[in-house]
Amino acid sequence: EMLPPETTVKPWVNKLKTVSGSKKLMFSTQLKKNLAELRRTFPNFKEFIDHVESYIYLNDMGDGYFWIPASLLVSAPGIGKTFFLHSLSKAVGVSYDMISMESVTAGFVLVGSSQQWSGGQPGLVFQNVFKSDYANNILILDEFDKTTNSNYPVEAVLLPLLETHTSQKFKDEFVNLPMDISKMIWVATANRLDQISDPIKSRFQVFNIPSPNFEERMILTQAIYHSLLQSNSWGKKFEKEISRDILSELAKDKNSSRDLRKTISDACGRAAKRQDNKLIFEDLNILRTNKETLPWDKKHD
């Protein structure tokens, strides 16, 4: 969400001064406590979680604040990267912002446009720092392999942001005040590594995330169900667990985790219509990618 544009830079500077003193850095303590649950829910992210854990202990040897190097998660589409990163930020205790790189048409979207321009305003990086309680929150560059080419390339402004010595003196083009954003955590996602330039890849630690197997999809399905219950007022009315039979049926669906979330939400709606608080087979409406025919779908002569 873009903050409203101002005609001059002064109001932005005044606002920043009033909130900058309250900016904090989150320690790794909370994540350390939640790491086992993160492993249980996302077993196919093991390599990346191992990496995060190593930095928890490395951070503990220093100031204790949570930080990891810029990371790039590469996988087939729809395996739950977004859901995982949402869960990671919740486990850490910081907020996260997701930027769809397909819709970022120019570098100034990230770093602001000069107040000399008509409609100039701060960029997304500044706005993230401005509205967040913490300085080490997570900024997600989603679908980086779909970054739009333009006359104002994103890479030109992004490369300095990913370097510690330059990110310590970051200046938004609109606000033009030096800011230290070196503790910001950058995570990019992509489906194809070959669509990303070598300079950008060199700034990220790359992790290839395998697709979840059937048992792992069952675990992921239950986690998505829990997330739905927690994020909706009606969630407290439903049973906390989906039966294994229903989980097994849902896990056969190889569509994206986003589609799976919609399927479960719709099923909850049908259960509510039946005035029930648990899901049954009749509540499911699954479109299978592998064209599998369910027993009750078969036509009989």
C-alpha positions as CSV (number, residue, x, y, z in Angstrom):
1,E,0.0,0.0,0.0
2,M,1.4,3.3,-1.1
3,L,1.5,6.2,1.5
4,P,-0.2,9.4,0.3
5,P,2.1,11.7,-1.7
6,E,3.1,15.0,-0.3
7,T,3.8,18.2,-2.2
8,T,7.1,18.8,-0.2
9,V,9.6,16.6,1.5
10,K,9.3,18.4,4.9
11,P,6.2,16.5,6.1
12,W,7.9,13.2,5.4
13,V,11.0,14.2,7.3
14,N,9.0,15.4,10.3
15,K,7.0,12.1,10.3
16,L,10.2,10.1,10.1
17,K,11.8,12.0,13.0
18,T,8.8,11.2,15.2
19,V,8.9,7.5,14.6
20,S,12.7,6.9,14.0
21,G,13.4,6.8,17.7
22,S,11.1,3.9,18.2
23,K,12.7,1.6,15.6
24,K,14.0,-1.6,17.2
25,L,15.8,-4.7,16.1
26,M,14.2,-8.0,16.9
27,F,16.4,-10.6,18.6
28,S,16.6,-14.2,17.4
29,T,15.2,-15.6,20.6
30,Q,11.6,-16.0,19.5
31,L,12.6,-17.8,16.2
32,K,14.8,-20.2,18.2
33,K,11.7,-21.2,20.2
34,N,9.6,-21.6,17.0
35,L,12.1,-23.3,14.8
36,A,10.9,-26.9,15.6
37,E,7.4,-26.0,14.5
38,L,8.7,-24.4,11.3
39,R,10.6,-27.6,10.5
40,R,7.6,-29.8,11.2
41,T,5.3,-27.7,9.0
42,F,7.7,-27.2,6.1
43,P,10.0,-30.2,5.8
44,N,10.8,-29.5,2.1
45,F,12.4,-26.2,3.2
46,K,14.9,-28.0,5.4
47,E,18.1,-26.7,3.7
48,F,17.0,-23.1,4.0
49,I,15.8,-23.6,7.7
50,D,19.2,-25.2,8.5
51,H,20.8,-22.1,7.0
52,V,18.6,-19.8,9.1
53,E,19.3,-21.7,12.2
54,S,23.1,-21.4,11.7
55,Y,22.7,-17.7,11.6
56,I,20.6,-17.7,14.8
57,Y,23.7,-19.1,16.6
58,L,26.0,-16.8,14.7
59,N,23.9,-13.8,15.7
60,D,24.0,-15.0,19.3
61,M,27.8,-14.7,19.2
62,G,27.4,-11.1,18.3
63,D,24.6,-8.6,19.2
64,G,21.9,-11.3,19.1
65,Y,19.7,-9.5,16.6
66,F,18.1,-11.6,13.9
67,W,19.7,-11.3,10.5
68,I,20.4,-13.5,7.5
69,P,22.1,-12.7,4.2
70,A,20.0,-12.0,1.1
71,S,18.4,-15.3,0.1
72,L,16.8,-16.5,-3.2
73,L,14.4,-19.4,-3.0
74,V,13.9,-21.2,-6.3
75,S,11.3,-23.8,-6.8
76,A,8.4,-25.0,-9.1
77,P,5.4,-22.7,-8.8
78,G,2.8,-23.2,-6.2
79,I,4.7,-25.2,-3.5
80,G,4.1,-22.7,-0.7
81,K,7.0,-20.2,-0.8
82,T,4.8,-17.3,0.1
83,F,3.1,-19.2,3.0
84,F,6.5,-20.3,4.3
85,L,7.8,-16.8,4.3
86,H,4.7,-15.5,6.1
87,S,5.2,-18.2,8.7
88,L,8.9,-17.4,9.0
89,S,8.2,-13.7,9.7
90,K,5.6,-14.7,12.2
91,A,8.1,-17.0,13.9
92,V,10.7,-14.3,14.1
93,G,8.2,-11.7,15.3
94,V,8.7,-9.1,12.6
95,S,6.5,-7.8,9.8
96,Y,7.0,-8.6,6.1
97,D,6.2,-6.8,2.9
98,M,5.9,-8.6,-0.4
99,I,6.7,-6.8,-3.6
100,S,5.5,-8.4,-6.8
101,M,8.5,-7.9,-9.1
102,E,6.3,-8.5,-12.2
103,S,4.5,-5.2,-11.4
104,V,7.6,-3.2,-10.6
105,T,8.1,-1.2,-13.8
106,A,11.0,0.9,-12.7
107,G,13.7,1.2,-10.1
108,F,12.2,4.4,-8.6
109,V,9.3,2.3,-7.3
110,L,11.8,0.8,-4.8
111,V,13.9,3.9,-4.0
112,G,11.6,6.8,-4.7
113,S,11.4,9.5,-7.2
114,S,12.7,13.1,-6.9
115,Q,10.5,15.7,-5.4
116,Q,11.2,17.7,-8.5
117,W,9.1,15.3,-10.5
118,S,5.4,15.7,-10.8
119,G,3.9,13.1,-8.4
120,G,7.2,12.3,-6.8
121,Q,7.0,10.3,-3.6
122,P,9.1,7.9,-1.4
123,G,9.8,4.4,-2.6
124,L,8.7,1.1,-1.2
125,V,12.0,0.6,0.8
126,F,11.5,3.9,2.7
127,Q,7.8,3.2,3.2
128,N,8.6,-0.2,4.7
129,V,11.0,1.3,7.2
130,F,8.6,4.2,8.0
131,K,5.6,2.0,8.9
132,S,7.4,-0.9,10.5
133,D,8.2,-1.3,14.2
134,Y,11.5,-3.0,13.4
135,A,14.5,-2.2,11.3
136,N,15.2,-5.9,10.5
137,N,11.9,-6.9,9.1
138,I,11.6,-9.1,6.0
139,L,11.3,-7.6,2.4
140,I,10.2,-10.2,-0.1
141,L,10.9,-9.7,-3.8
142,D,8.3,-12.1,-5.2
143,E,8.7,-13.8,-8.6
144,F,12.1,-12.1,-9.3
145,D,12.4,-14.0,-12.5
146,K,9.5,-12.1,-13.9
147,T,11.0,-8.7,-13.3
148,T,9.9,-6.2,-16.0
149,N,12.5,-4.6,-18.3
150,S,12.3,-0.9,-18.6
151,N,14.3,2.3,-19.2
152,Y,14.7,2.6,-15.4
153,P,15.9,-0.9,-14.5
154,V,15.3,-2.3,-11.1
155,E,18.7,-4.1,-10.9
156,A,20.5,-0.8,-11.1
157,V,19.0,0.4,-7.8
158,L,18.7,-3.0,-6.2
159,L,22.4,-4.0,-6.3
160,P,23.5,-1.2,-3.9
161,L,20.6,-2.2,-1.5
162,L,22.0,-5.7,-1.2
163,E,25.5,-4.5,-0.3
164,T,26.2,-3.8,3.4
165,H,28.5,-0.9,3.0
166,T,26.1,1.0,0.6
167,S,22.9,0.0,2.4
168,Q,24.2,1.6,5.6
169,K,24.0,5.0,3.8
170,F,20.8,4.5,1.8
171,K,19.0,7.6,0.6
172,D,15.5,7.6,-0.8
173,E,15.4,9.8,-3.9
174,F,12.4,11.7,-2.5
175,V,13.3,12.1,1.2
176,N,17.1,12.4,0.6
177,L,18.1,11.5,4.2
178,P,20.8,8.9,4.9
179,M,19.3,5.8,6.5
180,D,20.9,2.6,7.7
181,I,18.9,-0.3,6.2
182,S,21.7,-2.9,6.4
183,K,19.7,-5.0,8.9
184,M,16.8,-5.4,6.5
185,I,16.3,-9.0,5.5
186,W,15.9,-9.6,1.7
187,V,14.4,-12.7,0.4
188,A,13.6,-13.2,-3.3
189,T,11.5,-16.0,-4.8
190,A,11.7,-17.4,-8.4
191,N,10.5,-20.3,-10.5
192,R,13.5,-20.2,-12.9
193,L,17.1,-19.3,-12.0
194,D,18.1,-18.9,-15.7
195,Q,15.9,-15.8,-16.0
196,I,17.9,-13.9,-13.4
197,S,21.2,-12.0,-14.2
198,D,24.5,-13.1,-12.9
199,P,25.1,-9.8,-10.9
200,I,21.9,-10.3,-9.0
201,K,22.5,-14.0,-8.4
202,S,25.9,-13.2,-7.0
203,R,24.3,-11.0,-4.3
204,F,22.0,-13.8,-3.1
205,Q,22.5,-17.2,-1.5
206,V,20.5,-19.5,-3.7
207,F,18.4,-22.3,-2.3
208,N,16.6,-24.9,-4.5
209,I,13.4,-25.9,-2.7
210,P,12.1,-29.3,-3.7
211,S,8.3,-29.9,-4.2
212,P,6.7,-31.5,-1.2
213,N,5.9,-35.2,-1.4
214,F,2.5,-36.6,-0.5
215,E,3.1,-36.8,3.3
216,E,4.6,-33.3,3.3
217,R,1.5,-32.0,1.4
218,M,-0.7,-33.4,4.1
219,I,1.3,-31.5,6.7
220,L,1.2,-28.3,4.6
221,T,-2.6,-28.8,4.2
222,Q,-3.2,-29.0,7.9
223,A,-1.0,-25.9,8.4
224,I,-3.0,-23.9,5.8
225,Y,-6.2,-25.0,7.6
226,H,-4.8,-23.8,10.9
227,S,-3.8,-20.5,9.3
228,L,-7.3,-20.0,8.0
229,L,-8.9,-20.7,11.4
230,Q,-6.5,-18.2,13.1
231,S,-7.1,-15.4,10.5
232,N,-10.9,-15.6,10.5
233,S,-13.4,-14.8,13.2
234,W,-15.4,-18.0,12.4
235,G,-12.2,-20.1,12.8
236,K,-12.8,-20.7,16.5
237,K,-16.0,-22.5,15.7
238,F,-14.3,-25.3,13.7
239,E,-12.6,-28.4,14.9
240,K,-8.8,-27.8,15.1
241,E,-7.8,-30.7,13.0
242,I,-8.9,-32.1,9.7
243,S,-9.4,-35.9,9.6
244,R,-6.7,-37.9,8.0
245,D,-9.0,-39.1,5.3
246,I,-9.9,-35.6,4.3
247,L,-6.3,-34.5,4.5
248,S,-5.3,-37.3,2.3
249,E,-8.0,-36.3,-0.3
250,L,-6.9,-32.7,-0.2
251,A,-3.2,-33.6,-0.5
252,K,-3.9,-35.4,-3.8
253,D,-4.5,-32.0,-5.3
254,K,-1.2,-30.7,-6.8
255,N,-2.4,-27.2,-7.5
256,S,-0.7,-24.3,-5.7
257,S,-0.9,-23.7,-2.0
258,R,-2.9,-20.6,-2.8
259,D,-5.5,-22.7,-4.6
260,L,-5.5,-25.2,-1.8
261,R,-6.3,-22.4,0.6
262,K,-9.3,-21.4,-1.5
263,T,-10.4,-25.0,-1.7
264,I,-10.3,-25.4,2.1
265,S,-12.0,-22.0,2.7
266,D,-14.8,-23.0,0.3
267,A,-15.2,-26.4,2.0
268,C,-15.5,-24.6,5.4
269,G,-18.3,-22.5,3.8
270,R,-20.1,-25.6,2.8
271,A,-19.7,-27.1,6.2
272,A,-21.1,-23.9,7.8
273,K,-24.1,-24.2,5.4
274,R,-24.7,-27.7,6.7
275,Q,-24.4,-26.2,10.2
276,D,-21.4,-28.4,11.0
277,N,-17.9,-27.6,12.3
278,K,-15.9,-30.3,10.6
279,L,-15.2,-31.0,6.9
280,I,-16.5,-34.1,5.1
281,F,-15.9,-35.4,1.6
282,E,-19.0,-33.7,0.2
283,D,-17.6,-30.3,1.2
284,L,-14.6,-30.7,-1.1
285,N,-14.6,-29.4,-4.7
286,I,-11.2,-30.2,-6.1
287,L,-10.1,-29.6,-9.6
288,R,-7.2,-32.0,-10.2
289,T,-4.3,-31.1,-12.3
290,N,-3.6,-34.7,-13.2
291,K,-7.3,-35.2,-14.4
292,E,-7.7,-38.0,-11.9
293,T,-11.3,-39.3,-11.7
294,L,-12.7,-39.8,-8.2
295,P,-14.8,-42.9,-7.6
296,W,-18.1,-40.9,-7.3
297,D,-17.3,-39.1,-10.5
298,K,-17.4,-42.2,-12.7
299,K,-20.3,-42.7,-15.0
300,H,-22.1,-46.0,-15.0
301,D,-24.0,-47.5,-17.9
